[in-house]
């Protein structure tokens, strides 16, 4: 059970209620989904909705790093999944498995992260995952950075750090407040997909 109560959408001004909904499934028809995971009104935003100014600011910042990191949707989701896996936050993992699948990633690519088998990924994707693992641990080695730099320019490397940092910070908030999943956890091995 969460340590603070989730805001009821009805308690927000009408013009602010859409801040509680995911943006990631707006373009995917339910009939076209290859899985049963859904978005909708999310507890992460209902938690942040206890302070509407923070919710608005976070949504703006999150959108900037989401859209302007220089990464493709596939790369973006690998960064977020690796961040959530190495930060051990089931909430983010669960939500972004859905997003990754909607972006066309296959379960085998997602499992390469949670089974710590980056050799199953293309070189540039494996470099992203290795970088994020060390980033989350707080110490990126020179050779890990150089490996990433063979595939991405400095602007994108900055984008990787900002995106991972955004989700790492959110992970700590979710863990500290014990924010609940809306559905059954998909599982680190996607056993409930």
PEWOBEL-V52579 format. One record per backbone hydrogen bond with DSSP energy under -0.5 kcal/mol. NH is the residue of the N-H (numbers start at 1). CO is the residue of the C=O. If there is no record, write none. Layout:
BEGIN
NH:CO + NH:CO
END
This chain:
BEGIN
3:177 + 7:46 + 11:8 + 12:9 + 16:13 + 17:13 + 17:14 + 19:16 + 20:17 + 21:18 + 22:40 + 26:23 + 28:25 + 29:27 + 32:29 + 33:29 + 33:30 + 36:193 + 42:20 + 42:40 + 46:42 + 47:43 + 48:44 + 49:45 + 50:47 + 51:48 + 54:51 + 55:48 + 55:51 + 56:52 + 57:53 + 58:54 + 59:55 + 60:56 + 61:57 + 62:58 + 63:59 + 64:60 + 65:61 + 66:62 + 67:63 + 68:64 + 69:65 + 76:72 + 77:73 + 78:74 + 79:75 + 80:76 + 81:77 + 82:78 + 83:79 + 84:80 + 85:81 + 86:82 + 87:83 + 88:85 + 89:84 + 90:88 + 93:89 + 94:90 + 95:91 + 96:92 + 97:93 + 98:94 + 99:95 + 100:96 + 101:97 + 102:98 + 103:99 + 104:101 + 105:100 + 109:106 + 110:106 + 111:107 + 112:108 + 113:109 + 113:110 + 114:110 + 115:111 + 116:113 + 117:112 + 120:117 + 121:118 + 126:122 + 127:123 + 128:124 + 129:125 + 130:126 + 131:127 + 132:128 + 133:129 + 134:130 + 135:131 + 136:132 + 137:133 + 138:134 + 138:135 + 139:134 + 141:139 + 145:141 + 146:142 + 147:143 + 148:144 + 149:145 + 150:146 + 150:147 + 151:148 + 152:148 + 157:153 + 158:154 + 159:155 + 160:156 + 161:157 + 162:158 + 163:159 + 164:160 + 165:161 + 166:162 + 167:163 + 168:164 + 169:165 + 170:166 + 171:167 + 172:168 + 173:169 + 174:170 + 175:171 + 176:172 + 177:173 + 178:174 + 178:175 + 179:174 + 190:187 + 192:186 + 193:190
END
